[in-house]
Amino acid sequence: MERGLKILLVCITNKNYGDTIIADCTEYLLHKVLGRADKTTKILKYSIMSCDLHQIRYVDAVIFAGGGLIKYEHEDFCERISEIVDEAEKCDVPVFLNAMGVEGYDEKDDRCQRLKKALNSEAVKAVTIRDDFELFRKKYAYRRGLRVKPVFDTAVWADKVYNEVPAESDVIGLNVARGDIFADYGAEGIDEEYMLAFWKELTDKLTKRGLKWKIFTNGFDSDEKFAVKLCEMLGCEKMPQVGSARQLVRYLCGFKAVVAVRMHACITSCALGLPCIGLVWNDKLRMWGEKIGTPDRYIEPDEISADKVLLMLDRAMFEGGKSAGAVSKLLAPLELKKFLWKECKPRGKKYEGQLADKIMEVGLGGIQHKYKAINNLNEMKRRLESGCTVFEADVRLTSDLKAVCVNSWSEKNLKMLGFEMNDQSRLGMPEKDFLGARYDGKYKTCSFEDVAKEFAVRGNTRLMIDIGIPPKEQHEALLKETAKILKATGLGKKRTMIRFQREKDIKFWNTLECDCTIVYFLKDSTDPAEREEYRNKAFAVCKKYGIDTISMVSQTYTEETAELLKDKKLKPVIFSCDKVGDAVEMIERGAYLVGSNFYSARYIKDLTT
C-alpha cells in the first residue's frame, strides 16, 4: 500500500464518553495495522452529526469508528450514514463500517430502507458487525461483493489504548443512566420511579453487607440529572461528571466490580479485567453478554431486582472478569487491515491555495465538537503547539473589574460554570469565583492576562480580542483594562486586533493610545432597507476612523456583500463557519480570515494538503 493516506474517521461525539472510547480504540487499531512508522498517514476525526460532507472530497478513505449506528428509530444516524455514503460514492472514496451495532429492521420503514440502500452502495467495501450479525447478514446485506464479518466492539482494546490498570479496591461502581431509558426501549413499568427504588434497595443491601459503593455515569447530561436526583435521595455524593474517555476509564480502574446500565461501562470494565453486571435496557447488552460467554451477568428487564444483582455480583467477583479472547480481539484489526491494503490509495484532492492560513480559532478553540467558545487556556496551548497561529478571545469584565476570557455572562454560560442567573449577572461575577470555576465541572477558566502573556512569547501568532457590547457601567473600565494588559505584555498592532460593535467604543479606545488593529462589526438584517442602513453606517465608521478590516457572520457575507467590500477595500473577517465547506466558500469569496468554532487550522491543513 502506498503511504500518506488521509482517513476520515467518523465518530459519535457527545457526552457519552463510551462513544469516545470506541473512537479512540479504533484510531489506535488503525495506527497499529498501518504501522507506527508510517508518519505520513493522517487520521481526521469527523463528527457524524456535523453534516460537513465537503470534507470527503479531500480524503482517501472513510471509516466509521463503530457503535450503535445501524438503526432508524432512535437518533438520526441512519440519515447521516446515508448522506456520508452517498457523498463518498460521488467522490469515489471507499467506505468501511467498523464494529457496527444493529438495532432492528422494518421493510415498511422508509428510513430503514434508505439506510439499507446506503449500506449496499458500491462505495461500501466492507462492514464488520459487533452485535446481531445474523440480522444484518439476512436483512440488510444484499450486494454481491460486500464483505461482512462479525467482530468484537473495538472498546475491548481500552486497556491497551489508555494503559490504565485497575487498582486494589473495595468499592463497587454503580453506573446509572437516565430513569426512563428502560421504558423508552419497551420495558413496561420500569420508569424513573422504579429505577430510583431499585438503586436505593441495592445500595441499602450493599451497605448492610459492609460493601462500599459509588455512583457515576458515562457523562450524558440526562444521566447526570438522574444521578443527582438519586444521590440526593440517598444522601450521598455522586462522582464528578466525567469530561473525557480517559477519566471514565480511570473511574472504572478505581472499582472492585461494576454494576452498569451503559454498554461501554460494561465493555470497558471487561477490557480492564473487572467483573461487571449489566442491566439490559437494549438487546445489545444481552448480545454482548452472550458474545463473551457470560449471559447470566446481563439481567433482563423483567428480572431486575436488588437480590438478583447481588447474587450475580457475588458470583462474578468470585469467578473474576471476563472479556474477549486474545485471538477473537484480532478480528477487528484484521478486517481494518484488509480494507486499508486492498481498497485504499492516495486519491483525495488538494486545495489549491491558502486555506489553513486563513483559519482563526474562535474562543481560543472549540473542544471535541462538544464545546465552542469556552476560552480554555489548555486548548489554546494545545493548538499553539500544533501550529495554529490566529486566535480569537472573548474578553469581558468581572464584577470587580478584572478582564477575563468568557463568551458572555449569559444564563447558559453561568449554568456551565455552576452558577445561577440573577439581577447582577450581566456585570459578571467576582474574579476569584470565575477563576475558581470550571465549565461543566472540568474545563478551566482563564484571565485575559494569562492569554496575553502566552501570546507575548510567541512571535508568529496573532490575537483578535472581542469585547462584545459592554454594559454602560463597564464600557470604559473594560477598554482601559484591556489596553493596560496589551501594553504590559508588549502585544502591538501587528500582533493584535480588537473587534468593536459601537462607534463610542472606538472613540474611547483611541484615547488610550494602544497600538492595535481595529476591526468593526457589520450587523445584518433580513429586511433589505435595514440591511442597507447597517452597511452604510459600517462603511461610514470604517472611513471615519481609517479602519480596513470588517467582521460579520457567514450569512452576511453574500456575493453582493463581498463585491461591496472589495470596492471599499475592506478586509472581511467571517465568523460562524462550522463546516469546512462553508469556510472554503467564504475564502474563495475573498475572506481575509475565517473563524471556525470547531475546526483548527491544523485540522484544515491536514485535511486539504
Secondary structure, 3 states (H helix, E strand, C coil): CCCCCEEEEEECCCCCHHHHHHHHHHHHHHHHHHCCCCCCCEEEEEECCCCCHHHHHHCCEEEECCEEEEECCCCCHHHHHHHHHHHHHHCCCCEEEEEEEEECCCCCCHHHHHHHHHHCCCCEEEEEEEECHHHHHHHHCCCCCCEEEECCCHHHHHHHHHCCCCCCCCEEEEECCCCCHHHHCCCCCCCHHHHHHHHHHHHHHHHHCCCEEEEECCCCHHHHHHHHHHHHHHCCCCCCCCCCHHHHHHHHHCCCEEEECCHHHHHHHHHCCCCEEEECCCHHHHHHHHHCCCHHHEECHHHCCHHHHHHHHHHHHHHCCCCCCHHHHCHHHHHHHHHHHHHCCCCCCCCCCCCHHHEEEHHHCCECCCECCCCCHHHHHHHHHCCCCEEEEEEEECCCCCEEECCCCCHHHHHHHCCCCCCCHHHCCCHHHHHHCEECCCEECCEHHHHHHHHHCCCCCEEEEECCCCCCCCHHHHHHHHHHHHHHHCCCCCCEEEEECCHHHHHHHHHCCCCCEEEEECCCCCCHHHHHHHHHHHHHHHHHHCCCEEEEEHHHCCHHHHHHHHHHCCEEEEECCCCHHHHHHHHHHCCCEEEECCCCHHHHHHHHC
